[in-house]
Amino acid sequence: MRSLNRKRFAALAFAVSAAFAVVSCSHAPSGNEAGSSSGSPVLINVAGSTFGYPIYSKWFDVYHQQHANVELNYGSIGSGGGIEQTRSGTVDFGASDMPLNDQLLSTFKTKIVQFTTVMGATVPMYNIPGVTAELKFTPKALADIYLGKVTRWNDPAIAGVNPGVKLPAGKIVPVHRSDSSGTTFVWTDYLSKVSPQWKAKVGSNTAVNWPVGLGGKGSEGVSGLVEQTPYSIGYVELIYALQNHILYGTVENSSGKFIKATLDSVTAAAAGAAAQMQNDVRISITNAPGEDAYPISCFTYYLVPATFSDAAKGTIIKDFLHWMLTDGQQYAAPLGYAPLPQAVVNINLSLLSQLQ
C-alpha cells in the first residue's frame, strides 16, 4: 500500500480535534446586523463532520473574500460530536454525515432543519504485503470480513472475484473507527442493507459494537493502523483516500458491476434521490440502483436550528446557506466531492423558508 503523505494530511486538518480550527469568513452586514456599527465581527461556531472539513473551510474562505465582518469557527470533531454539540446548543449549527431521524430529533429542544451540502463516498483500503492490485469486493465479502466470518485473504469470497491476483493466506485484520463517526454510519448503513446478519447483529449508527477488529480514532487513526498492520483492511472517506494517494478497492453494486468510487459514480448513486426526497432531504443512497452507481455513497448534512435568539446570526447563516447551495457548489469537484444535483439544490433552497 502506498504510504500516507502525513504533512499533506495535517495541512488538510482531517484529524479529529476537539479544538476549533478558526476559519474567517464574512458577510457584508446590513444596517441592522450585529457588529455593523462598531465593526466588531459576528462570531458563528460550527462543529462536526471531519469528512466535510476541506470543502467547508474552502467555502468559509471564499465567503470571507466576498463579504466582511463575520467569523465562522469550525471544530472538526466528527459527526457524533457535531450532533451532540448541536443538541446542547454549544454551536450555532452542526455538521453530520448521518441524517437525523425523527426519533433522534425528538431528543432536541429545538426544531432542526437539515440541509444536504455535497456528496461523497466511503472506500475500502487494505494492506496486503506483495499485493498492489486494485482488489474487487463483493457486498457479502465485506460484511463477512467485518463479521469475522471471512478471515483469510485467499478465502474464495475474495479470491474468486480477483482472478490473476495472488492473494496470501494471511489472517485479515479488520480496522474500524473507534470514535463516533459519520463515516462509520455510511459504512454500517451499507452493510446493513446488503447483509441481513449484519443488520440483525450489529446494525447501523455513528458508533456500533464491532464483532471483530481494531479501532482507530479518525480517518488518520484508521489509515495509520492499516498502514502499520500487514493483512489489514479499513474504510475511509473518498476525499481522504484521494488526497493521501491511498490504494482502495472497487465494490460490486446492486447491478452486479464492480465500481470504483469517483465523482461520476457518486453522482450516479444520487440520480434518483430527488424524486424520493420531495420535501425531506434525509435519504440514504448506499446500495443505490443504477449500473454506474458506486454503492457506498452518501450525502452529508448541515444541522441548523430553525430559530435563532440572535436575529443577526440567523440572517447571516441563512445567507451563507443560500450561497453554499448555489455559487458554493462549484468548489466541490476540485476538492474531490460530488456537487449536488440541481433538483436536490432546489429542494434545499425551499427549506430555507423554515429558518426564522
C-alpha positions as CSV (number, residue, x, y, z in Angstrom):
1,M,0.0,0.0,0.0
2,R,1.2,3.5,-0.8
3,S,2.4,5.4,2.2
4,L,0.5,8.3,3.6
5,N,1.6,11.9,2.9
6,R,1.2,12.9,6.6
7,K,2.2,16.5,6.0
8,R,-0.4,16.9,3.5
9,F,-2.9,15.3,5.7
10,A,-2.1,17.6,8.6
11,A,-2.5,20.6,6.4
12,L,-6.0,19.5,5.5
13,A,-6.8,19.0,9.2
14,F,-8.5,15.7,8.8
15,A,-7.5,14.7,12.3
16,V,-10.3,14.7,14.8
17,S,-9.7,17.6,17.1
18,A,-11.7,19.0,19.9
19,A,-10.2,22.4,19.4
20,F,-11.9,24.7,16.9
21,A,-10.0,25.4,13.7
22,V,-10.7,29.1,13.1
23,V,-11.5,29.9,9.6
24,S,-12.5,33.5,9.0
25,C,-15.4,34.2,6.6
26,S,-17.6,37.1,6.4
27,H,-20.9,38.7,5.3
28,A,-21.4,42.2,4.3
29,P,-23.6,43.5,7.1
30,S,-26.8,45.4,6.6
31,G,-27.6,48.2,9.0
32,N,-29.4,46.0,11.5
33,E,-26.8,43.2,11.7
34,A,-24.7,42.7,14.8
35,G,-21.4,44.5,14.6
36,S,-22.4,46.7,11.7
37,S,-21.9,49.9,13.7
38,S,-18.9,49.0,15.7
39,G,-17.1,46.9,13.1
40,S,-16.7,44.0,15.5
41,P,-17.1,40.6,13.8
42,V,-20.1,38.4,14.2
43,L,-18.9,35.0,15.5
44,I,-20.6,31.8,14.4
45,N,-19.4,28.5,15.7
46,V,-19.9,25.3,13.7
47,A,-18.7,21.7,14.5
48,G,-19.0,18.1,13.3
49,S,-18.0,16.1,10.3
50,T,-14.3,15.6,9.6
51,F,-15.3,14.3,6.1
52,G,-16.7,17.8,5.2
53,Y,-13.9,19.8,6.6
54,P,-11.9,20.5,3.4
55,I,-15.0,21.8,1.5
56,Y,-16.3,23.7,4.5
57,S,-13.0,25.5,5.1
58,K,-12.9,26.4,1.4
59,W,-16.4,27.8,1.5
60,F,-15.6,29.8,4.6
61,D,-12.5,31.2,2.9
62,V,-14.2,32.2,-0.3
63,Y,-17.2,33.6,1.6
64,H,-14.8,35.7,3.6
65,Q,-13.2,37.1,0.4
66,Q,-16.6,38.1,-0.9
67,H,-18.0,39.6,2.3
68,A,-16.9,41.1,5.6
69,N,-17.5,41.3,9.3
70,V,-18.2,37.6,10.1
71,E,-16.0,34.8,11.5
72,L,-17.0,31.2,11.2
73,N,-15.1,28.8,13.5
74,Y,-15.2,25.1,12.7
75,G,-14.5,22.2,15.1
76,S,-13.6,19.1,13.1
77,I,-14.7,16.7,15.8
78,G,-16.7,14.1,13.9
79,S,-20.4,13.7,13.1
80,G,-21.2,12.3,16.6
81,G,-19.7,15.4,18.2
82,G,-21.5,17.7,15.8
83,I,-24.8,16.1,16.6
84,E,-24.2,16.4,20.4
85,Q,-23.0,20.0,20.2
86,T,-26.0,21.0,18.1
87,R,-28.3,19.3,20.6
88,S,-26.7,21.0,23.5
89,G,-26.7,24.4,21.8
90,T,-22.9,24.9,22.2
91,V,-22.6,25.6,18.4
92,D,-24.7,27.7,16.1
93,F,-25.1,24.8,13.8
94,G,-23.6,21.4,13.3
95,A,-22.4,19.1,10.5
96,S,-23.1,15.3,10.2
97,D,-22.7,12.6,7.6
98,M,-25.7,10.9,9.2
99,P,-29.1,12.4,8.7
100,L,-31.1,12.7,11.9
101,N,-34.2,10.5,12.0
102,D,-37.4,11.5,13.9
103,Q,-36.5,9.6,17.0
104,L,-33.2,11.3,17.3
105,L,-34.7,14.7,16.5
106,S,-37.2,14.2,19.4
107,T,-34.3,14.5,21.8
108,F,-33.5,18.0,20.7
109,K,-35.0,21.0,22.5
110,T,-35.4,23.0,19.3
111,K,-36.5,22.2,15.7
112,I,-33.6,21.3,13.4
113,V,-33.6,21.8,9.6
114,Q,-31.2,19.6,7.7
115,F,-29.5,20.7,4.5
116,T,-27.5,18.5,2.2
117,T,-24.2,20.1,1.4
118,V,-22.2,17.8,-1.0
119,M,-21.9,14.1,-1.8
120,G,-19.1,11.7,-1.1
121,A,-18.3,8.1,-0.6
122,T,-16.6,5.6,1.8
123,V,-14.0,3.2,0.3
124,P,-12.2,0.0,1.4
125,M,-8.4,0.4,1.8
126,Y,-6.1,-2.5,2.6
127,N,-2.5,-3.5,3.3
128,I,-1.6,-6.9,1.8
129,P,2.2,-7.5,1.6
130,G,3.1,-8.1,-2.0
131,V,-0.3,-7.1,-3.4
132,T,-0.6,-3.8,-5.2
133,A,-3.6,-4.6,-7.4
134,E,-6.9,-2.8,-7.1
135,L,-9.0,-5.5,-5.5
136,K,-12.7,-6.2,-6.1
137,F,-15.0,-6.7,-3.1
138,T,-18.5,-8.2,-3.1
139,P,-21.0,-6.9,-0.6
140,K,-21.1,-10.3,1.1
141,A,-17.3,-10.4,1.4
142,L,-17.1,-7.0,3.1
143,A,-19.9,-7.9,5.5
144,D,-18.4,-11.3,6.3
145,I,-14.9,-9.8,6.9
146,Y,-16.3,-7.4,9.5
147,L,-18.5,-10.1,11.0
148,G,-15.3,-12.3,11.4
149,K,-16.6,-15.0,9.0
150,V,-14.1,-14.4,6.3
151,T,-10.7,-14.5,8.0
152,R,-8.1,-15.2,5.3
153,W,-7.2,-13.1,2.2
154,N,-7.1,-16.2,0.0
155,D,-10.7,-17.1,1.0
156,P,-12.8,-17.9,-2.1
157,A,-15.1,-15.0,-1.3
158,I,-12.2,-12.7,-2.1
159,A,-10.0,-14.7,-4.4
160,G,-12.9,-15.8,-6.6
161,V,-13.6,-12.3,-7.9
162,N,-9.9,-11.4,-8.2
163,P,-8.6,-13.9,-10.7
164,G,-4.9,-13.4,-11.5
165,V,-4.1,-11.8,-8.2
166,K,-2.0,-14.0,-6.0
167,L,-3.6,-13.5,-2.6
168,P,-1.8,-14.8,0.5
169,A,-3.3,-16.8,3.3
170,G,-2.5,-14.0,5.8
171,K,-5.2,-13.5,8.5
172,I,-7.3,-10.5,7.8
173,V,-7.3,-7.7,10.4
174,P,-10.4,-5.5,10.1
175,V,-9.9,-1.9,11.2
176,H,-12.7,0.5,12.1
177,R,-13.3,3.9,13.6
178,S,-13.2,4.0,17.4
179,D,-14.9,7.4,17.6
180,S,-18.4,8.4,16.8
181,S,-18.3,8.9,13.1
182,G,-20.5,9.7,10.1
183,T,-18.1,7.6,8.0
184,T,-19.0,4.6,10.2
185,F,-22.6,5.3,9.8
186,V,-22.3,5.2,6.0
187,W,-20.2,2.0,6.1
188,T,-22.6,0.2,8.6
189,D,-25.7,1.5,6.8
190,Y,-24.4,-0.1,3.6
191,L,-23.5,-3.4,5.4
192,S,-27.0,-3.4,7.0
193,K,-28.6,-3.2,3.5
194,V,-26.5,-6.0,1.9
195,S,-26.3,-8.4,4.9
196,P,-29.3,-9.5,6.9
197,Q,-26.9,-11.0,9.5
198,W,-25.1,-7.6,9.9
199,K,-28.4,-5.8,10.3
200,A,-29.6,-8.1,12.9
201,K,-26.3,-8.5,14.9
202,V,-24.7,-5.0,14.5
203,G,-26.9,-2.5,12.7
204,S,-26.0,1.0,11.6
205,N,-25.0,4.1,13.6
206,T,-22.2,6.5,14.1
207,A,-20.8,4.0,16.6
208,V,-21.5,0.3,16.9
209,N,-20.4,-2.8,18.8
210,W,-17.9,-4.3,16.3
211,P,-17.7,-8.1,16.2
212,V,-14.0,-8.1,15.4
213,G,-11.1,-5.9,14.6
214,L,-9.1,-2.9,15.8
215,G,-10.3,0.7,16.4
216,G,-8.6,3.9,15.3
217,K,-9.6,7.4,16.0
218,G,-10.5,9.4,13.0
219,S,-9.5,8.7,9.4
220,E,-5.9,9.2,10.3
221,G,-6.2,6.5,13.0
222,V,-7.8,4.0,10.7
223,S,-5.4,4.6,7.8
224,G,-2.4,4.7,10.2
225,L,-3.4,1.3,11.7
226,V,-3.9,-0.2,8.2
227,E,-0.5,1.2,7.1
228,Q,1.2,-0.3,10.1
229,T,-0.7,-3.7,10.2
230,P,0.0,-6.3,7.5
231,Y,-3.1,-8.1,6.1
232,S,-5.4,-5.4,7.4
233,I,-8.5,-3.7,5.8
234,G,-10.2,-0.5,6.8
235,Y,-12.6,2.2,5.5
236,V,-12.0,5.9,4.9
237,E,-13.7,8.7,3.0
238,L,-13.1,9.0,-0.7
239,I,-11.7,12.6,-0.3
240,Y,-9.2,11.3,2.3
241,A,-8.1,8.5,0.0
242,L,-7.6,10.8,-2.9
243,Q,-5.8,13.5,-1.0
244,N,-3.4,10.9,0.5
245,H,-2.9,8.7,-2.5
246,I,-4.3,5.6,-0.8
247,L,-5.0,2.5,-2.8
248,Y,-8.6,1.4,-2.5
249,G,-10.8,-1.3,-3.9
250,T,-13.9,-1.4,-6.1
251,V,-17.2,-2.7,-4.8
252,E,-19.9,-4.7,-6.5
253,N,-23.1,-2.6,-6.8
254,S,-26.7,-3.6,-6.9
255,S,-26.5,-4.2,-10.6
256,G,-23.6,-6.7,-10.2
257,K,-20.9,-4.4,-11.6
258,F,-17.7,-3.7,-9.7
259,I,-17.5,0.1,-9.5
260,K,-14.7,2.4,-8.4
261,A,-15.6,5.4,-6.3
262,T,-15.3,8.5,-8.4
263,L,-17.2,11.8,-8.7
264,D,-19.2,10.4,-11.6
265,S,-20.1,7.1,-9.8
266,V,-21.1,9.0,-6.6
267,T,-23.3,11.3,-8.8
268,A,-24.9,8.2,-10.4
269,A,-25.8,6.9,-7.0
270,A,-27.8,10.1,-6.3
271,A,-29.5,10.2,-9.7
272,G,-32.9,9.1,-8.4
273,A,-32.6,10.7,-5.0
274,A,-34.5,13.9,-5.7
275,A,-37.7,12.0,-6.6
276,Q,-37.6,10.2,-3.3
277,M,-36.7,13.4,-1.3
278,Q,-39.7,15.5,-2.0
279,N,-39.5,17.9,1.0
280,D,-37.3,15.7,3.1
281,V,-33.6,15.6,2.3
282,R,-32.9,12.7,4.8
283,I,-32.2,9.9,2.5
284,S,-29.6,7.1,2.2
285,I,-28.0,6.5,-1.2
286,T,-26.0,3.4,-0.1
287,N,-26.6,0.4,-2.4
288,A,-28.4,2.7,-4.8
289,P,-29.8,1.3,-8.1
290,G,-28.0,2.0,-11.3
291,E,-25.3,0.3,-13.3
292,D,-22.8,3.1,-12.8
293,A,-23.6,3.8,-9.2
294,Y,-20.9,3.4,-6.5
295,P,-22.7,1.6,-3.7
296,I,-21.2,3.2,-0.6
297,S,-22.1,6.8,-1.5
298,C,-23.7,9.4,0.7
299,F,-24.9,12.9,1.2
300,T,-23.5,14.9,4.1
301,Y,-25.5,17.5,6.1
302,Y,-25.6,20.7,8.0
303,L,-27.9,20.6,11.1
304,V,-29.4,24.1,11.5
305,P,-31.7,25.3,14.3
306,A,-35.0,26.6,12.8
307,T,-34.9,29.7,15.1
308,F,-32.2,31.9,16.5
309,S,-32.2,34.1,19.5
310,D,-29.7,36.3,17.7
311,A,-31.5,37.6,14.6
312,A,-28.3,38.9,13.0
313,K,-26.8,35.4,13.2
314,G,-29.9,33.9,11.7
315,T,-29.8,36.3,8.8
316,I,-26.1,35.6,8.2
317,I,-26.4,31.8,8.4
318,K,-29.4,31.8,6.0
319,D,-27.5,33.9,3.5
320,F,-24.4,31.6,3.8
321,L,-26.6,28.5,3.2
322,H,-28.1,30.1,0.1
323,W,-24.6,30.9,-1.2
324,M,-23.4,27.4,-0.3
325,L,-26.2,25.7,-2.2
326,T,-25.7,27.9,-5.3
327,D,-22.3,29.6,-6.1
328,G,-20.5,27.4,-3.5
329,Q,-21.2,24.2,-5.3
330,Q,-18.6,25.0,-7.9
331,Y,-15.8,24.4,-5.3
332,A,-16.9,20.8,-4.6
333,A,-15.4,18.8,-7.5
334,P,-11.9,20.2,-7.4
335,L,-11.7,19.0,-3.7
336,G,-12.9,15.5,-4.5
337,Y,-16.6,15.9,-3.7
338,A,-19.6,15.5,-6.0
339,P,-21.7,18.6,-6.2
340,L,-25.4,18.4,-5.5
341,P,-27.7,17.7,-8.5
342,Q,-29.8,20.8,-9.3
343,A,-33.1,19.1,-8.3
344,V,-31.6,18.4,-4.9
345,V,-30.3,22.0,-4.7
346,N,-33.9,23.2,-5.4
347,I,-35.3,21.1,-2.6
348,N,-32.7,22.5,-0.1
349,L,-33.4,26.1,-1.2
350,S,-37.1,25.6,-0.4
351,L,-36.1,24.6,3.1
352,L,-34.5,28.0,3.8
353,S,-38.0,29.4,4.4
354,Q,-38.2,27.3,7.6
355,L,-35.4,29.3,9.2
356,Q,-36.6,32.2,11.3
